[in-house]
Amino acid sequence: MPIKVVNIIPKALSGDRGLDSEPSLAVNPENPKEMVASAFTPDPMGGPFAPIFVSTDGGDTWVLNSVVPGNGGRGTGDISVGFGGQGGRLYTGILNGETSDLQILRMPDVTVPDPMDEIVDRSDEDQPWVVATTVAANGVSSDRVYVGNNDSSEEPRPATVDVASDGRTAAGQAGFETVRLDRRGDTVHDGPPIRIAVHPDGSVYTAYQRWTEFSATRIVTFDVVVTRDDKGGIGPNPFEDLLDPDDSEVGLRVVTGRKVRFNVQVPSLGQERTGADLAIAVDQTDSNSVWIAWCDNQGGAAPTDYVLHIRHSADRGATWAVAHPDIRNGKNPALAVNSDGLVGLLYQQLEHNQWSTVLELTRDLFQTTDRQVLHQAPGDVPPAGFNLPFLGDYLRMITVGKDFYGIFSGNNTPDLANFPVGVTYQRNANFTTHQLLSTNSITRVPPSIDPFFFHWWAA
């Protein structure tokens, strides 16, 4: 099947040497040629606004648009983007690069240089994750916006999702209902990732990691919990439609008692930290069918191997079954299901000190797969030192119709051997000498971490 991979660093940023990690991607469903990407990328002119990457030609070329408030040393902190289903509005969740506050932002046209509108600003937050969709009722459409976040003001149970019934008109925090997902009394904390999957029929699933123990050596014991709301997360008692039969609490524990070395670089996974890997997706053709992926360490009280697990539920999250062989030294999972029911799994894996970014597609619960290696490169280039994250704690993959779109970060050495399906660079690069070049096309630039866009479509 056709697939393209594009390094999205523009030619004008050919001198970039940063770790542009933790990428996010949004595709306008009304106009899939219009896309927005984000990463840890500062404004090249040092201005007050951090940039987003914008493409208007289906991902072939990208430009920077510095419109995100709070440009810091790495641009923003965590940043996530999502288009509404209609109208071309972009919704963004960030950790402001100057204040570290959570901000929920809105932008009616991503091609103009006007700064994003601020809707919400609050402190003590981590890892916002944005999903948006458009719903219609009585002939009127509205953008329903979901922002998963780790709200530390609600210790020890910070797993939260903010829901706006209409993000187009939301003004301030009052435009969002803040829903606490974790209701159990023995939680010591919740992990940073809160992931969301939305179905057109109004079914909304969330996934989070509920920590039950945090040791002095940073070994976390955790459960993976899924919640569900059957009415779009709007109205009384949101996200309470999936109860655990063992304790009758809100949210079903898919697995319990897993262990992970949290946010530890050494000994861990190459140059990358571990402990915050999570993904969830719902089949766009069947809201009963849900997929989840997470990572943990195996090895008892002194866990060693880092393992990626994938499970599937055919009954709206009530029961779960193994859906894919475990992937040793895998991380950064993303899951998505297209309008034909084709399931995609994207992940990164460290083997023999080489990071690979892999896309797998299946129609039969991974009994058979179309497996494509999008990128592969040495795991110790560039040397990260203690400048974390390296690749980042997440990447992203979404679908529009039958097409899969995704983004990942990786070593940017211009070597075709690193890109088995091919690649296009915008930044100056010599693929014969495997050398990055600055804006003058002469000065050599050392390898670093860049965001890479990909698009898969049916032939």
C-alpha positions in Angstrom: 0.0 0.0 0.0 1.3 3.5 -0.7 2.9 5.3 2.2 5.0 8.5 2.5 7.3 9.8 5.2 8.3 13.4 5.4 10.8 15.2 7.7 8.7 18.3 8.6 11.6 20.6 9.7 11.4 23.4 7.1 14.3 24.4 4.9 14.6 27.7 6.8 15.4 25.7 10.0 18.1 23.6 8.4 20.4 24.6 11.2 18.2 23.1 13.9 20.0 20.9 16.4 17.3 20.4 19.0 15.5 17.3 20.4 12.2 18.1 18.7 10.4 15.2 20.5 6.9 14.4 21.8 5.1 15.2 18.5 1.4 15.6 18.0 -0.7 15.8 14.8 -4.1 17.0 13.7 -5.8 16.6 10.3 -8.7 18.7 9.2 -11.5 16.2 8.4 -13.2 18.6 6.0 -9.9 19.3 4.2 -7.4 16.5 4.8 -4.7 18.4 3.0 -4.7 20.9 5.9 -2.7 19.6 8.8 -1.1 20.8 12.0 1.9 19.2 13.8 3.6 20.2 17.0 6.7 19.1 19.0 9.2 20.6 21.4 10.2 23.3 19.0 11.1 26.9 20.0 10.4 30.0 17.9 13.5 30.4 15.7 13.4 34.2 16.2 13.1 34.0 20.0 9.7 35.7 20.0 7.0 35.4 22.7 5.0 32.7 20.7 6.0 29.1 20.1 5.3 27.6 16.7 3.1 25.0 15.2 3.9 23.3 11.9 1.3 23.8 9.2 0.8 21.9 5.9 -1.8 22.8 3.3 -0.7 20.2 0.7 -1.3 16.9 2.4 2.0 16.9 4.3 4.4 17.3 1.5 5.6 20.7 2.8 5.5 22.4 6.1 5.9 25.9 7.5 6.2 27.3 11.0 3.4 29.5 12.3 4.4 31.0 15.7 1.0 31.5 17.4 1.2 29.5 20.7 1.6 31.6 23.8 4.5 31.1 26.2 7.6 30.3 24.0 10.3 28.9 26.3 13.7 27.3 25.8 12.0 24.3 24.1 9.0 26.1 22.8 6.0 24.9 24.8 6.0 22.2 27.4 3.7 19.3 26.4 1.5 20.2 23.5 -1.4 18.3 21.8 -3.6 19.4 18.8 -6.9 18.4 17.4 -9.3 19.7 14.7 -13.1 19.8 15.2 -15.0 17.8 12.7 -16.4 20.8 10.8 -15.4 24.4 10.4 -11.6 24.0 10.5 -11.1 25.1 14.1 -8.0 23.9 15.8 -8.0 23.1 19.6 -4.8 22.9 21.4 -3.7 21.9 24.9 -0.3 23.0 26.1 1.9 23.4 29.1 2.9 27.0 28.7 6.7 27.2 28.0 7.2 30.1 30.4 4.7 29.4 33.3 4.1 25.6 32.9 0.4 26.3 33.3 -2.1 24.2 31.4 -3.7 26.3 28.7 -6.6 25.2 26.4 -6.5 27.2 23.2 -8.6 27.7 20.1 -7.7 28.9 16.6 -10.3 29.4 13.8 -7.8 29.4 10.9 -4.4 27.7 11.2 -2.9 29.5 8.2 -3.1 33.0 9.6 -0.4 34.5 12.0 -2.9 35.6 14.7 -2.1 34.1 18.2 -4.4 31.4 19.5 -7.3 32.4 21.7 -6.9 31.3 25.3 -9.9 29.5 26.8 -8.5 28.0 30.0 -5.4 28.7 32.1 -4.7 26.8 35.3 -1.6 25.5 37.2 -0.4 22.1 38.6 -1.0 20.1 35.4 0.8 17.6 33.2 0.5 16.2 29.7 -2.7 17.6 28.1 -4.2 15.4 25.4 -6.7 16.9 23.0 -9.5 15.1 21.0 -12.2 17.1 19.2 -15.2 16.1 17.2 -18.3 17.8 15.8 -21.9 16.7 16.8 -25.2 17.9 15.4 -28.5 18.2 17.3 -31.7 19.9 16.0 -29.9 21.2 13.0 -27.2 22.9 15.0 -23.6 21.7 15.1 -21.1 22.1 17.9 -17.5 21.1 18.6 -17.2 18.7 21.5 -13.7 19.0 22.9 -12.0 16.6 25.3 -8.7 17.4 27.1 -7.2 14.7 29.1 -4.8 15.9 31.8 -3.0 15.0 35.0 -4.4 17.6 37.4 -2.0 17.6 40.4 -4.2 19.9 42.4 -6.4 16.8 42.9 -3.8 14.6 44.5 -3.6 11.7 44.9 -6.1 11.0 42.0 -5.3 13.6 39.3 -6.5 11.6 36.2 -8.9 14.2 34.7 -10.7 15.0 31.5 -12.1 18.4 30.7 -15.1 18.3 28.4 -16.6 21.2 26.5 -20.1 20.6 25.0 -19.2 23.4 22.5 -15.6 24.4 22.2 -16.5 27.0 19.6 -18.3 29.1 22.2 -16.6 28.0 25.4 -15.3 31.0 27.4 -13.1 30.3 30.3 -13.1 27.3 32.6 -16.9 27.5 32.9 -17.1 26.3 29.3 -15.5 23.0 30.4 -16.7 20.4 32.8 -13.8 19.0 34.8 -14.3 15.3 35.4 -12.2 13.3 37.9 -11.8 9.8 36.4 -10.2 8.0 39.4 -12.6 7.3 42.2 -10.8 4.6 44.2 -9.6 5.3 47.7 -6.3 3.4 47.6 -4.7 5.3 44.8 -1.3 7.0 45.6 -1.2 8.9 42.3 -2.2 8.5 38.6 0.3 8.4 35.8 0.8 11.3 33.4 -1.1 9.9 30.3 -4.9 10.2 30.1 -5.9 9.0 26.6 -9.3 9.4 24.9 -11.2 7.6 22.1 -14.4 9.0 20.7 -17.0 7.3 18.4 -19.5 9.1 16.2 -22.4 7.5 18.1 -21.4 9.4 21.3 -19.4 6.6 23.0 -16.3 8.0 24.7 -13.6 5.9 26.3 -10.7 7.0 28.4 -7.7 5.1 29.7 -5.3 6.0 32.6 -2.7 4.4 34.8 -3.7 4.2 38.5 -0.7 4.0 40.7 -1.1 1.9 43.9 2.6 2.1 45.1 5.6 4.3 44.4 8.9 3.0 45.9 12.0 4.9 46.9 13.7 3.5 43.8 11.0 4.9 41.5 9.3 1.6 40.8 5.6 2.1 40.3 2.9 -0.5 40.8 -0.1 0.4 38.7 -3.4 -0.7 37.2 -4.6 0.2 33.7 -8.1 1.6 34.0 -10.7 2.2 31.2 -13.8 4.4 31.7 -16.7 4.8 29.3 -19.5 7.4 28.7 -22.4 6.5 26.4 -23.6 10.1 25.9 -20.5 12.0 24.8 -19.3 12.8 28.3 -22.1 15.4 28.6 -24.7 15.6 31.3 -25.0 14.1 34.8 -22.6 11.5 36.1 -20.2 11.5 33.1 -17.8 8.6 32.5 -19.6 6.2 34.9 -21.0 3.7 32.3 -18.3 1.1 32.9 -18.0 -0.4 36.4 -15.5 -2.9 37.6 -17.4 -6.1 38.7 -14.8 -6.8 41.4 -15.3 -3.6 43.4 -18.3 -1.9 41.7 -16.2 1.2 41.2 -16.2 3.5 38.2 -13.6 2.3 35.6 -12.7 -1.2 34.8 -9.2 -2.4 35.7 -8.0 -4.1 32.5 -4.9 -5.3 34.4 -3.7 -4.8 38.0 -0.4 -4.9 39.9 1.9 -4.1 36.9 5.3 -2.6 37.6 7.4 0.0 35.8 10.6 2.0 36.4 9.1 5.5 36.2 11.0 8.4 34.6 14.4 6.7 35.0 16.9 7.0 32.3 19.5 4.5 33.6 19.0 1.6 33.7 16.1 1.9 31.3 15.6 1.8 27.6 18.6 3.1 25.7 18.7 6.8 26.2 14.9 7.1 26.8 13.0 7.2 30.0 10.1 4.9 30.6 6.8 4.6 32.5 4.2 6.7 30.7 3.2 4.7 27.6 -0.6 4.3 27.0 -3.0 4.3 24.0 -6.7 3.6 23.4 -8.8 3.5 20.2 -12.4 2.7 19.3 -13.4 1.0 16.0 -15.1 3.7 13.9 -17.4 1.0 12.4 -18.4 -0.5 15.8 -18.3 1.3 19.2 -18.3 -2.0 21.0 -14.8 -2.7 19.7 -12.1 -1.1 21.7 -8.3 -1.4 21.7 -5.8 -0.5 24.4 -2.0 -0.6 24.6 0.4 0.0 27.5 4.0 -0.8 28.6 5.4 -2.2 31.8 8.5 -3.8 33.2 8.7 -7.5 33.8 11.0 -9.2 36.4 9.3 -8.9 39.8 10.6 -6.6 42.5 13.6 -5.5 40.3 11.9 -5.2 37.0 14.0 -5.4 33.8 12.5 -6.0 30.4 10.2 -3.2 29.1 7.3 -4.8 27.3 4.5 -3.4 25.2 1.1 -5.1 25.5 -2.1 -4.9 23.3 -5.5 -5.9 24.4 -8.9 -5.9 22.7 -12.5 -5.7 24.0 -15.5 -6.7 21.8 -18.1 -5.8 24.5 -17.6 -2.1 25.3 -14.7 -2.6 27.7 -16.4 -5.2 29.9 -13.8 -8.0 29.1 -10.4 -7.9 27.5 -8.3 -10.4 25.5 -4.7 -10.5 24.3 -4.7 -9.2 20.8 -1.0 -9.1 19.8 2.2 -10.9 21.0 4.0 -8.8 23.6 6.7 -6.5 22.1 9.9 -6.5 24.1 11.6 -3.1 24.4 8.6 -1.4 22.6 7.3 2.0 23.7 5.2 5.0 22.5 2.2 3.0 21.2 -0.5 4.6 19.2 -3.7 2.9 18.0 -6.3 3.9 15.4 -9.1 2.3 13.4 -10.2 3.5 10.0 -13.7 3.7 8.4 -13.2 0.2 7.0 -12.4 -1.3 10.4 -8.7 -1.6 9.6 -6.7 -1.5 12.8 -3.4 0.3 13.0 -0.7 0.0 15.6 2.3 2.3 15.7 5.2 1.9 18.1 8.9 2.4 18.6 11.2 -0.5 19.5 14.8 -0.7 20.7 16.7 -3.8 19.4 20.5 -4.2 19.2 20.8 -0.5 20.2 18.7 0.6 17.2 15.4 2.4 17.4 12.8 1.3 14.9 9.4 3.0 14.3 6.9 0.4 13.1 3.4 0.5 11.6 1.3 -2.6 11.7 -2.1 -2.9 10.1 -4.6 -5.8 10.5 -8.2 -6.8 9.8 -8.1 -10.0 11.8 -7.0 -9.2 15.4 -3.3 -9.3 14.3 -3.5 -12.9 13.1 -2.0 -11.5 9.9 -0.5 -8.0 9.5 0.9 -5.6 7.0 4.1 -4.5 8.8 6.1 -1.5 7.7 9.3 -0.2 9.3 9.1 3.6 8.8 12.4 4.5 10.3 15.4 2.9 11.9 18.6 4.5 13.4 21.2 4.0 16.1 19.8 4.4 19.6 22.8 6.4 20.9 22.8 9.1 18.2 22.7 11.9 19.1 24.0 11.5 22.7 21.2 12.8 24.9 23.1 13.1 28.2 20.4 14.0 30.7 18.4 16.1 28.2 15.2 14.1 28.4 12.9 13.2 26.7 14.9 11.7 23.8 12.3 10.4 21.4 9.5 11.5 23.9 6.8 10.0 26.0 4.3 9.7 23.1 3.7 10.0 19.3 0.4 10.2 17.5 -1.7 8.4 14.9 -5.2 9.2 13.7 -7.5 8.3 10.8 -9.6 10.3 8.4 -11.9 8.0 6.4 -9.7 5.1 5.2 -6.4 6.9 5.6 -3.9 6.7 8.4 -1.9 9.8 9.4 0.8 9.8 12.0 3.8 11.5 13.4 6.9 10.3 15.3 10.3 11.7 16.4 13.6 10.1 15.5 17.3 10.4 14.5 17.5 12.7 11.5 20.6 11.4 9.8 20.0 11.6 6.0 20.6 8.0 5.1 18.1 6.1 2.9 19.0 2.9 4.7 17.2 4.4 7.8 13.9 4.8 5.9 12.9 1.4 4.3 9.7 3.0 2.8 11.5 6.1 1.6 11.6 9.7 2.9 11.4 13.3 1.9 13.4 16.1 3.6 12.7 19.8 3.5 15.8 20.8 5.5 19.1 20.8 3.7 20.6 17.3 3.6 23.1 15.3 1.6 21.9 11.7 1.3 25.2 10.7 -0.4 27.5 11.8 2.4 24.7 11.3 5.1 25.3 14.9 6.3 22.8 17.6 7.4 23.7 21.0 6.2 22.8 24.4 7.6 20.8 27.1 5.7 23.9 28.1 3.7 24.0 24.5 2.3 27.7 24.3 3.4 28.1 24.2 7.2 27.7 20.8 8.6 25.0 20.2 11.3 25.3 17.2 13.7 22.4 14.7 13.9 19.6 15.5 16.2 15.9 14.5 16.8 13.3 15.6 14.2 9.5 15.0 13.8 8.5 12.9 10.9 5.1 12.8 9.3 3.6 9.8 7.6 0.5 9.1 5.5 -0.8 5.6 4.6 -3.6 5.2 2.1 -5.3 2.4 0.3 -4.1 1.8 -3.3 
